[in-house]
Amino acid sequence: MSNSRRPARGNKYRTGYLRSRAWFARRARWFSEETAAGNELRCAACSRAAKVRELELHHVDYSGVTETPTGWRAEESHTDLVSLHPAHHELLHRLLERDQVLRAMRSRRVASAFALRVLRRKLTTTITEQP
């Protein structure tokens, strides 16, 4: 078990699922659920408000993602996804990939939560240190 991203080549999740109608429908539904609940769309790393087109969704758990003979199924629970600015999403993945402890954690949910806390702290420190 590894929380590292696998290369896109030969990776059905990245080349198949993330380009599937099922994923785009699930993504749209996630944002609709957030706004219907009265939540302002925000980046989970920096807490800045954002528009849908400015955010990506990070999978903290893949348990709802399945490939069937007829195509992909997107049954992630709402809490299995977290919105992030693209740059912050990339930084989160870098933390998950480069930190040996996070990379080896059995639970992606725990690893993602820990990495997100580290990222928030780094972003807050960077913002407060600027003149």
NORTAJO-V697603 format. One line per field, one symbol per residue. burial: I if it has 9 or more other C-alpha atoms within 8 Angstrom, else O. A space follows every 10 residues. Layout:
burial=???
This chain:
burial=OOIOOOOOOO IOOIIIIIII OIIIOIIOOI IOOIIOOOOO IIIIIOOOOI OOOOIIIIOI IOOIIOOOOO OIIIOIOOOI IIIIIIOIIO IIIOIIIOOO OIIIIOOIOO IIIOIIIOII OOIIOOOOOO O
